[in-house]
Amino acid sequence: MSLKLSDKKLAVLGAGKLGGILLRAYLKQGLFVSSRVTATVKHAERAAALAKELAVRVTNDNREAVRGADIILLTVKPQAVAEVLQEIAPEINAQTLLISVAASVPTTYLEQQLAAASGGKHNKVAVVRAMPNTPAAVGCGMTAICQGTHAGTGHLEIARSMFDAVGLTIVLDEKHMDAVTGLSASGPAFAYIILESLAEAGVKVGLPRDVATLLAAQTMKGSASVVLETGDHPALLKDAVTTPAGCTIDGILELEEGKLRVTLIKAVVKATHRAGELIFEK
């Protein structure tokens, strides 16, 4: 989807790791123009470095950053959301679109905080919640988005266009967002552990470490690509690799004995439950 966003003013609040990834992608692809982008960071030295690198205006004043903004991308930690919303509420208007990537923070919470901070003035702000992941840094991100009470199809299209810039995007009901956090947002860490283990196994059987890492990484990338491009069930693809009385089935038996499958399932379940708790911590 291609939307005309270059005439929109964008404010990125909390341009740390994820915010920086998204902002760099937007500027590189021309989705937004640098002269109409403002970002915020906590520290002055970081602000100077980011401003020099991206040729955008960078400040530590969130309220100043959102003044006149059409789209606000909220990339701060969940625990800081309420404070930031109270800070920027006076500068928001009925046409502002707020897109939040703060894990565990529901759209209703965002809407309520804005309404409370504005004395009820901003009780119909369009809010979209998004959960991207770190492979967005290389254009292979996975993002789920959902709409708040007052967000319409057009707002979802804008958000989708912004996250399509760094990978794939899907629209889900909000009830699934913590599960998205546990699976695709936490998932890269789980995948890296598996990849590291495969590479270590390669070293164990005599491969140089750099070769083992390359083999493991490309194998995982290729396997995932086959699932995405064919749409075949992973079990079917696994069976195609597993020849009768071959070496692969022996390896699978070791995985099953080690309970890899159930351990990964439990990891996602645990991360999902944890995602629902983040907003309540200070």
MARBA-140508 format. One record per residue: y negated, x negated, z of N, C-alpha, C, O in turn; residue in one letter. Coordinates in steps of 0.001 Angstrom, whole numbers, padded with zeros to 6 digits, always signed. Layout:
BEGIN
YXZYXZYXZYXZA ...
REM end
This chain:
BEGIN
+001180-000846+000000+000000+000000+000000-001239-000888+000000-001315-001866+000744M -002185-000544-000824-003404-001328-000917-004582-000429-000589-004868+000508-001335S -005262-000691+000500-006423+000076+000895-007657-000808+000812-007577-002026+000967L -008792-000181+000567-010046-000912+000511-010564-001101+001928-011227-000222+002479K -010258-002249+002510-010688-002523+003869-011780-003584+003933-012350-003834+004996L -012067-004203+002800-013022-005309+002798-014445-004863+003135-015291-005688+003480S -014706-003566+003035-016033-003081+003401-016079-002578+004844-017102-002068+005301D -014960-002727+005552-014889-002303+006940-015241-003466+007867-014961-004628+007571K -015857-003123+008988-016145-004142+009995-015016-004156+011010-014677-003125+011590K -014432-005338+011223-013274-005500+012103-013642-006330+013327-014300-007365+013219L -013205-005857+014493-013333-006630+015725-011942-006893+016267-011173-005959+016498A -011614-008167+016473-010313-008561+017038-010556-009035+018463-011134-010099+018687V -010108-008236+019419-010353-008554+020823-009147-009277+021416-008047-008730+021494L -009383-010519+021830-008295-011328+022376-007557-012058+021282-006341-011919+021146G -008283-012839+020500-007690-013517+019342-006924-014763+019784-007280-015887+019430A -005870-014539+020560-004995-015626+020976-003937-015877+019929-004240-015921+018737G -002694-016043+020359-001638-016381+019419-001421-015289+018380-001533-015541+017180K -001110-014071+018837-000838-012990+017904-002092-012547+017170-002066-012333+015958L -003192-012409+017904-004446-012021+017257-004863-013025+016204-005356-012649+015140G -004667-014312+016498-005000-015356+015528-004123-015301+014300-004601-015497+013183G -002826-015034+014496-001901-014898+013369-002355-013784+012431-002425-013968+011216I -002659-012631+013012-003077-011479+012207-004396-011762+011500-004541-011477+010311L -005347-012317+012224-006659-012577+011640-006569-013568+010486-007220-013379+009458L -005785-014606+010639-005631-015578+009562-005023-014925+008314-005435-015217+007191R -004060-014056+008517-003435-013375+007385-004430-012463+006670-004462-012415+005441A -005237-011745+007439-006214-010836+006828-007217-011591+005972-007557-011160+004870Y -007684-012713+006481-008687-013486+005751-008072-014181+004539-008684-014238+003472L -006877-014703+004707-006206-015394+003603-005936-014451+002440-006068-014834+001277K -005558-013219+002758-005221-012245+001718-006419-011430+001253-006297-010598+000354Q -007573-011666+001863-008768-010935+001453-008774-009480+001878-009495-008665+001304G -007976-009152+002879-007934-007773+003363-009264-007417+004018-009776-006311+003843L -009816-008359+004771-011158-008249+005339-011952-009485+004919-011378-010532+004621F -013266-009352+004898-014113-010508+004562-014663-011103+005854-014979-010377+006797V -014772-012408+005889-015124-013112+007119-016475-012680+007677-016670-012664+008893S -017402-012333+006800-018741-011956+007264-018754-010630+008019-019729-010307+008698S -017663-009860+007898-017594-008567+008571-016510-008552+009657-016006-007497+010045R -016170-009748+010129-015155-009880+011179-015751-010581+012389-016435-011597+012263V -015481-010025+013561-015845-010666+014823-014608-010738+015702-013845-009775+015792T -014412-011867+016343-013271-012045+017233-013764-012459+018611-014855-013010+018757A -012937-012183+019625-013279-012628+020970-012150-013467+021559-010969-013210+021328T -012549-014468+022318-011624-015296+023109-012293-015564+024451-013496-015352+024602V -011518-016029+025423-012058-016225+026766-012933-017460+026891-013975-017429+027546K -012506-018551+026260-013139-019843+026514-014055-020275+025370-013731-020092+024197H -015198-020848+025729-016212-021224+024746-015704-022260+023750-016003-022180+022559A -014925-023244+024243-014431-024285+023330-013455-023707+022308-013442-024120+021148E -012641-022752+022746-011717-022080+021833-012492-021249+020820-012120-021183+019649R -013565-020618+021271-014402-019813+020372-015015-020678+019277-015036-020297+018107A -015508-021838+019669-016126-022744+018692-015115-023229+017668-015411-023298+016475A -013915-023567+018139-012882-024063+017235-012437-022986+016258-012255-023259+015072A -012262-021763+016749-011809-020672+015888-012883-020287+014875-012581-020007+013715L -014116-020276+015314-015225-019957+014411-015323-020975+013282-015573-020622+012130A -015125-022234+013627-015186-023297+012616-014023-023195+011648-014192-023385+010444K -012846-022895+012171-011647-022827+011334-011686-021653+010362-011355-021805+009187E -012087-020494+010848-011975-019270+010042-013296-018777+009461-013313-017828+008677L -014395-019411+009837-015719-019002+009360-016021-017552+009708-016584-016811+008902A -015642-017160+010915-015971-015832+011415-016769-015984+012705-016795-017050+013320V -017403-014915+013091-018157-014926+014333-017190-014749+015498-016387-013817+015510R -017272-015649+016477-016396-015598+017640-017246-015645+018902-018154-016469+019021V -016945-014753+019844-017704-014660+021074-016749-014390+022234-015565-014130+022021T -017265-014451+023458-016465-014042+024618-016965-012711+025180-016586-012315+026282N -017809-012031+024426-018382-010748+024830-017733-009624+024023-018089-009404+022865D -016779-008911+024633-016058-007853+023919-016978-006715+023479-016839-006182+022378N -017907-006354+024340-018813-005252+023999-019672-005595+022785-019857-004776+021884R -020180-006791+022778-020981-007238+021636-020142-007274+020360-020628-006937+019280E -018885-007684+020489-018012-007833+019323-017728-006502+018639-017629-006449+017413A -017595-005430+019409-017210-004140+018821-018405-003317+018364-018233-002249+017775V -019601-003796+018625-020796-003041+018252-020837-002826+016730-020950-003784+015966R -020747-001589+016309-020774-001260+014886-019450-001429+014169-019379-001261+012951G -018391-001764+014913-017087-001995+014273-016455-000686+013814-016534+000333+014501A -015827-000733+012641-015070+000418+012142-013655+000418+012708-013084+001470+012996D -013100-000784+012861-011733-000947+013352-011732-001971+014474-012274-003067+014331I -011117-001603+015592-010961-002526+016721-009483-002831+016876-008672-001927+017072I -009138-004104+016789-007758-004543+016985-007660-005141+018381-008217-006205+018654L -006944-004443+019263-006847-004838+020659-005585-005666+020862-004474-005137+020812L -005758-006973+021093-004614-007874+021214-004587-008574+022567-004065-009682+022688T -005153-007923+023586-005161-008507+024930-003861-008171+025656-003075-007352+025179V -003636-008797+026800-002443-008530+027600-002492-007114+028159-003577-006577+028384K -001333-006503+028386-001301-005122+028890-002123-004926+030160-002785-003901+030327P -002079-005909+031052-002759-005789+032329-004282-005799+032195-004993-005390+033113Q -004785-006275+031034-006232-006373+030827-006798-005201+030031-008011-005101+029849A -005937-004329+029565-006368-003260+028664-007423-002361+029294-008462-002112+028683V -007173-001871+030506-008110-000936+031143-009489-001553+031291-010496-000906+031002A -009540-002800+031739-010824-003478+031926-011572-003631+030607-012783-003415+030548E -010858-004000+029555-011504-004186+028248-012004-002854+027696-013100-002790+027138V -011223-001802+027844-011646-000494+027339-012889+000003+028066-013773+000594+027447L -012963-000228+029360-014161+000153+030108-015375-000625+029618-016493-000113+029588Q -015129-001864+029239-016215-002729+028770-016766-002287+027424-017977-002316+027204E -015871-001874+026516-016305-001583+025152-016623-000109+024903-017189+000226+023862I -016276+000768+025826-016450+002210+025621-017853+002600+025171-017973+003459+024298A -018927+002016+025719-020274+002430+025297-020580+002170+023828-021503+002771+023278P -019825+001290+023185-020108+000925+021792-019218+001663+020793-019384+001503+019583E -018283+002462+021283-017355+003170+020392-017948+004507+019978-018651+005156+020753I -017655+004914+018736-018109+006226+018281-016939+007014+017712-015809+006526+017692N -017205+008218+017254-016146+009131+016807-015401+008620+015585-014282+009055+015315A -016013+007693+014837-015382+007177+013618-014577+005903+013856-013925+005406+012938Q -014614+005375+015065-013928+004124+015366-012416+004320+015406-011921+005301+015962T -011694+003385+014814-010234+003361+014908-009829+002227+015829-010181+001070+015597L -009079+002568+016888-008582+001560+017824-007095+001332+017572-006290+002259+017662L -006742+000088+017256-005344-000286+017040-004955-001263+018146-005554-002330+018282I -003956-000893+018928-003548-001719+020056-002167-002311+019832-001247-001615+019405S -002025-003597+020122-000715-004247+020073-000256-004645+021469+000658-005456+021618V -000887-004076+022487-000526-004389+023871+000820-003755+024204+000967-002533+024161A +001792-004586+024534+003137-004098+024821+003124-003166+026021+002461-003432+027023A +003859-002078+025908+004106-001100+026965+002967-000119+027203+003122+000803+028004S +001835-000284+026539+000679+000578+026816+000696+001797+025891+000496+001647+024686V +000929+002994+026422+001014+004200+025583-000344+004588+025001-001393+004222+025532P -000301+005323+023916-001549+005803+023311-002287+006741+024260-003517+006742+024290T -001555+007538+025034-002209+008458+025976-003015+007688+027016-004095+008123+027414T -002494+006548+027455-003210+005715+028420-004501+005181+027802-005551+005194+028444Y -004424+004721+026576-005608+004214+025879-006653+005315+025731-007840+005096+025971L -006197+006493+025336-007111+007626+025158-007757+008029+026478-008959+008290+026535E -006964+008079+027523-007484+008486+028838-008485+007475+029381-009504+007856+029956Q -008200+006192+029201-009111+005156+029686-010442+005194+028953-011496+005026+029566Q -010398+005412+027650-011637+005506+026880-012446+006726+027285-013666+006654+027432L -011761+007845+027464-012448+009069+027861-013087+008905+029236-014225+009322+029453A -012351+008296+030162-012870+008110+031519-014055+007143+031533-015044+007369+032230A -013943+006064+030756-015001+005051+030736-016280+005562+030091-017363+005034+030342A -016152+006607+029249-017326+007142+028547-017794+008460+029152-018641+009143+028576S -017248+008818+030306-017621+010072+030928-017222+011284+030115-017900+012311+030143G -016114+011163+029386-015615+012261+028567-016189+012301+027166-015790+013142+026360G -017115+011411+026860-017750+011395+025537-016750+011035+024453-016758+011620+023370K -015886+010064+024750-014910+009602+023757-013530+010168+024092-012632+009433+024503H -013375+011459+023916-012081+012078+024232-011274+012412+022985-010242+013078+023063N -011753+011943+021830-011016+012188+020600-010991+010960+019703-011028+011077+018478K -010927+009792+020312-010885+008548+019552-009516+008390+018883-008481+008638+019500V -009527+007979+017627-008274+007744+016901-007642+006448+017397-008250+005380+017330A -006408+006559+017897-005694+005409+018447-004352+005248+017730-003623+006221+017538V -004039+004029+017343-002731+003692+016779-002149+002553+017607-002822+001557+017869V -000910+002706+018011-000212+001668+018767+000732+000917+017839+001428+001525+017026R +000754-000401+017962+001598-001224+017091+002361-002244+017920+001875-002716+018947A +003563-002578+017461+004349-003636+018102+004866-004582+017027+005941-004359+016471M +004104-005643+016729+004569-006664+015777+005384-007737+016487+005591-007662+017698P +005845-008732+015740+006527-009865+016369+006037-011180+015779+005312-011187+014783N +006431-012286+016390+005853-013585+016029+006220-014109+014636+005459-014916+014102T +007343-013704+014006+007554-014152+012629+006465-013697+011654+006463-014093+010488P +005551-012876+012134+004374-012535+011338+003609-013801+010935+002887-013806+009938A +003773-014865+011713+003078-016126+011430+003443-016694+010064+002651-017424+009469A +004638-016367+009556+005067-016854+008240+005296-015691+007271+006037-015818+006296V +004650-014558+007557+004735-013410+006653+006049-012659+006709+006343-011861+005820G +006847-012903+007743+008150-012243+007880+008213-011384+009134+009278-011220+009729C +007077-010841+009531+007022-010036+010734+007676-008673+010572+007907-008197+009461G +007968-008061+011711+008458-006681+011749+007584-005924+012732+007500-006284+013907M +006934-004872+012248+006017-004111+013080+006372-002634+013042+006647-002074+011981T +006361-002016+014207+006477-000556+014301+005131-000023+014760+004485-000610+015629A +004710+001091+014175+003441+001708+014567+003670+003183+014881+004590+003809+014355I +002820+003725+015746+002854+005152+016048+001426+005626+016280+000552+004835+016636C +001196+006898+016081-000148+007431+016172-000389+008146+017488+000513+008752+018066Q -001628+008060+017947-002035+008783+019120-002385+010227+018776-002210+010661+017638G -002874+010959+019753-003144+012387+019606-004133+012689+018488-003977+013681+017775T -005140+011849+018329-006232+012147+017404-006202+011296+016134-007126+011365+015325H -005172+010512+015956-005037+009692+014746-004346+010502+013661-003373+011210+013920A -004864+010389+012441-004289+011109+011318-003565+010195+010356-003387+009004+010613G -003149+010777+009240-002424+010017+008228-003232+008842+007708-002691+007762+007472T -004530+009055+007530-005389+007981+007034-005455+006804+007981-005484+005651+007552G -005477+007097+009273-005499+006017+010263-004192+005228+010249-004195+004003+010369H -003078+005940+010101-001786+005260+010010-001720+004391+008765-001153+003299+008799L -002299+004869+007662-002294+004095+006419-003085+002801+006585-002682+001751+006084E -004209+002882+007291-004998+001672+007550-004187+000682+008384-004112-000503+008060I -003581+001182+009460-002787+000307+010318-001608-000283+009559-001304-001470+009682A -000963+000547+008787+000196+000060+008015-000233-001032+007043+000462-002038+006901R -001351-000849+006382-001839-001859+005451-002121-003175+006172-001869-004250+005627S -002640-003094+007385-002955-004298+008150-001702-005056+008562-001700-006287+008552M -000642-004350+008923+000571-005043+009362+001506-005362+008198+002342-006258+008310F +001379-004648+007093+002107-005042+005882+001672-006424+005410+002407-007105+004696D +000480-006828+005812-000039-008142+005421+000769-009280+006022+000678-010417+005560A +001566-008983+007057+002342-010045+007721+003838-009733+007780+004565-010334+008572V +004301-008794+006945+005732-008494+006936+006017-007049+006619+005341-006446+005786G +007018-006483+007279+007413-005096+007076+006854-004223+008191+006675-004677+009321L +006579-002955+007858+006024-002012+008827+006761-000689+008729+007047-000210+007632T +007071-000095+009883+007661+001230+009911+006867+002104+010878+006250+001611+011823I +006895+003421+010619+006244+004396+011501+007318+005088+012325+008292+005603+011776V +007141+005100+013648+008115+005704+014550+007424+006629+015542+006210+006556+015732L +008206+007499+016174+007702+008262+017304+007456+007303+018466+008168+006311+018620D +006460+007600+019270+006090+006677+020336+007196+006470+021365+007246+005426+022016E +008075+007444+021520+009150+007315+022499+010060+006116+022216+010807+005677+023090K +009992+005595+020998+010853+004468+020624+010174+003105+020799+010809+002075+020572H +008905+003081+021196+008158+001822+021142+008633+000775+022143+008594-000416+021837M +009078+001181+023326+009618+000188+024259+010903-000427+023712+011165-001613+023908D +011705+000397+023022+012931-000127+022410+012598-001115+021297+013297-002112+021118A +011535-000840+020554+011076-001783+019530+010687-003109+020179+011004-004182+019666V +010000-003019+021309+009609-004227+022032+010837-005033+022443+010868-006255+022302T +011854-004329+022957+013064-005010+023407+013892-005590+022285+014571-006600+022473G +013849-004963+021111+014673-005423+019990+013926-006386+019071+014289-007559+018988L +012893-005914+018382+012276-006774+017367+011184-007692+017907+010940-008751+017329S +010516-007313+019007+009491-008201+019555+010110-009310+020404+009695-010465+020320A +011105-008956+021222+011818-009975+022002+012913-010650+021178+013311-011778+021469S +013392-009963+020161+014522-010420+019369+014436-011818+018803+015448-012519+018787G +013262-012269+018330+013211-013643+017822+013670-014682+018841+014309-015668+018475P +013349-014468+020114+013809-015424+021136+015326-015436+021222+015937-016494+021371A +015938-014249+021126+017398-014180+021159+017987-014875+019922+018982-015594+020010F +017350-014642+018779+017827-015256+017535+017712-016776+017583+018581-017485+017076A +016627-017279+018199+016464-018731+018297+017540-019358+019176+017994-020472+018912Y +017947-018640+020221+019025-019154+021073+020329-019235+020280+021069-020213+020381I +020597-018198+019495+021796-018215+018659+021723-019349+017637+022696-020073+017424I +020563-019489+017013+020376-020537+016011+020554-021919+016641+021225-022789+016086L +019943-022101+017803+020072-023384+018490+021528-023679+018829+021985-024815+018705E +022252-022646+019257+023663-022825+019617+024507-023196+018403+025391-024048+018493S +024233-022555+017268+024953-022897+016042+024686-024334+015636+025592-025053+015214L +023413-024753+015770+023069-026134+015423+023759-027118+016372+024248-028161+015937A +023798-026791+017656+024493-027649+018623+025980-027742+018278+026598-028799+018407E +026536-026619+017841+027945-026633+017438+028155-027555+016242+029159-028262+016160A +027193-027541+015309+027281-028441+014165+027281-029895+014588+028024-030713+014045G +026431-030214+015575+026400-031577+016111+027736-031909+016765+028245-033021+016626V +028299-030939+017476+029580-031140+018160+030694-031499+017183+031577-032292+017510K +030653-030914+015977+031718-031192+015006+031322-032284+014019+031968-032457+012985V +030239-033033+014345+029965-034257+013606+028795-034256+012652+028561-035262+011983G +028050-033171+012561+026912-033136+011638+025673-033766+012269+025476-033655+013479L +024837-034426+011470+023540-034885+011987+022722-033673+012450+022844-032586+011885P +021904-033860+013460+021196-032730+014054+020286-032025+013054+020232-030795+013034R +019573-032779+012230+018672-032127+011278+019453-031316+010245+019014-030244+009829D +020599-031829+009838+021444-031102+008887+022006-029837+009537+022010-028767+008929V +022476-029970+010765+023036-028820+011474+021995-027722+011662+022297-026537+011513A +020763-028125+011990+019694-027141+012177+019352-026449+010862+019152-025235+010833T +019285-027206+009784+019016-026623+008467+020110-025642+008072+019821-024537+007614L +021349-026037+008246+022470-025157+007902+022433-023871+008723+022638-022781+008188L +022174-024000+010011+022146-022824+010884+020990-021896+010530+021163-020680+010446A +019805-022480+010322+018623-021660+010044+018741-020932+008707+018466-019735+008619A +019146-021653+007680+019258-021028+006366+020383-019997+006339+020290-018988+005641Q +021438-020251+007095+022537-019284+007173+022079-017986+007821+022411-016900+007345T +021318-018092+008904+020809-016888+009557+019807-016158+008671+019840-014932+008568M +018917-016915+008032+017932-016311+007137+018623-015606+005976+018280-014475+005632K +019599-016283+005376+020313-015706+004246+021100-014469+004628+021132-013494+003878G +021736-014503+005790+022512-013353+006245+021621-012142+006469+021968-011025+006084S +020474-012367+007092+019535-011275+007312+019007-010728+005986+018834-009519+005835A +018753-011612+005036+018247-011180+003727+019260-010307+003001+018883-009344+002333S +020539-010634+003126+021581-009830+002486+021584-008404+003062+021707-007429+002321V +021448-008298+004382+021405-006968+005017+020209-006178+004502+020342-005002+004163V +019040-006819+004440+017828-006131+004010+017881-005734+002537+017430-004651+002166L +018426-006603+001707+018394-006356+000267+019513-005438-000206+019333-004703-001177E +020661-005466+000456+021777-004619+000021+021829-003295+000770+022307-002291+000243T +021333-003303+002003+021437-002105+002823+022835-001878+003374+023089-000847+003997G +023740-002814+003160+025108-002679+003650+025157-002862+005167+024344-003584+005744D +026119-002200+005797+026291-002336+007237+026741-003763+007559+027582-004319+006853H +026187-004359+008621+026586-005729+008976+028088-005904+009167+028634-006964+008861P +028759-004867+009674+030217-004975+009870+030935-005132+008533+031908-005880+008430A +030459-004433+007518+031054-004545+006189+030850-005948+005621+031760-006527+005029L +029659-006478+005808+029358-007821+005309+030160-008875+006083+030614-009867+005512L +030323-008649+007365+031146-009561+008172+032580-009587+007649+033186-010651+007520K +033112-008407+007350+034491-008331+006860+034659-009061+005528+035721-009617+005249D +033604-009057+004708+033674-009729+003408+033794-011247+003563+034350-011924+002699A +033266-011773+004674+033354-013216+004938+034686-013583+005584+035161-014712+005461V +035280-012610+006276+036454-012886+007111+037738-012675+006322+038251-011559+006241T +038248-013741+005750+039481-013664+004973+040702-013670+005890+040644-014236+006982T +041810-013051+005466+043028-013004+006294+043534-014406+006646+043654-015279+005786P +043822-014590+007915+044361-015849+008437+043460-017042+008164+043921-018184+008154A +042161-016778+007940+041236-017874+007666+040601-018418+008935+040996-018062+010045G +039611-019287+008756+038977-019925+009904+037943-019015+010561+037700-019122+011764C +037331-018118+009780+036273-017267+010334+036795-016344+011416+036128-016141+012430T +037987-015777+011217+038528-014854+012217+038793-015564+013540+038648-014968+014607I +039179-016831+013472+039374-017583+014706+038044-017744+015457+037988-017631+016681D +036989-018008+014701+035664-018113+015319+035210-016788+015917+034640-016763+017008G +035459-015684+015209+035082-014357+015713+035816-014042+017008+035239-013458+017925I +037087-014426+017086+037845-014192+018311+037217-014923+019508+037198-014404+020624L +036709-016122+019259+036028-016854+020321+034750-016126+020753+034439-016049+021942E +034021-015599+019777+032798-014848+020098+033126-013612+020927+032434-013303+021897L +034170-012919+020545+034551-011710+021270+035021-012045+022689+034707-011330+023640E +035769-013129+022817+036224-013535+024137+035041-013918+025028+035064-013681+026235E +034013-014507+024427+032819-014894+025171+031842-013756+025390+030789-013949+025999G +032180-012569+024899+031369-011353+025075+029965-011493+024493+028993-010992+025058K +029872-012186+023348+028566-012329+022706+027967-010972+022357+026778-010741+022576L +028773-010092+021826+028291-008793+021370+027682-007992+022531+026548-007520+022446R +028444-007849+023598+027958-007049+024724+026778-007737+025421+025894-007060+025947V +026758-009058+025428+025653-009786+026043+024353-009550+025287+023305-009356+025903T +024410-009565+023965+023209-009306+023169+022722-007868+023366+021521-007624+023475L +023650-006930+023410+023272-005531+023645+022569-005399+024993+021538-004736+025104I +023136-006037+026013+022544-005968+027350+021179-006654+027392+020297-006227+028137K +020999-007699+026612+019710-008394+026564+018615-007478+026026+017509-007442+026565A +018925-006741+024965+017951-005818+024381+017655-004674+025336+016502-004272+025490V +018701-004143+025982+018516-003054+026949+017621-003519+028105+016718-002794+028521V +017873-004725+028620+017088-005263+029726+015636-005473+029315+014722-005137+030069K +015416-006025+028124+014063-006260+027637+013330-004943+027411+012126-004853+027647A +014050-003922+026955+013448-002607+026746+012967-002014+028061+011850-001504+028150T +013807-002083+029071+013427-001564+030386+012230-002328+030947+011329-001739+031544H +012231-003626+030750+011124-004454+031235+009819-004106+030521+008749-004141+031128R +009906-003774+029246+008713-003440+028475+007966-002265+029080+006740-002200+029001A +008692-001341+029680+008059-000168+030263+007368-000445+031586+006699+000431+032133G +007524-001660+032107+006958-001993+033412+005691-002840+033340+004963-002946+034327E +005420-003439+032189+004357-004450+032102+002984-003920+032467+002195-004612+033110L +002699-002688+032056+001368-002131+032256+001031-001955+033737-000141-001914+034112I +002058-001853+034570+001822-001561+035974+001660-002820+036818+001477-002730+038032F +001724-003991+036190+001598-005244+036918+000201-005820+036781-000433-005698+035734E -000261-006434+037824-001580-007067+037807-001453-008569+038012-002460-009277+038029K 
REM end
